[in-house]
């Protein structure tokens, strides 16, 4: 039993130190999330962090989809203008050739 204690004691001390550090970091993180929730005008008593961050996730998703759609419409509009400009230039070239 004494050998077990000799071997296990340093490990237990190291784990205990790491757990204390982890708990401290968790407390700091929770405090910072609470400050963030308040900064965005929400009540931390009524808003869980997972719900708060879900709002941002949904916004990012919606924004990305809208941005991609907008980019597609802009590309299509640009291509249409280029086609129309090419047609117009062709008509002008044909008129100059005819006259």
Order of alpha helices (4+ residues) and beta strands (2+ residues): alpha-alpha
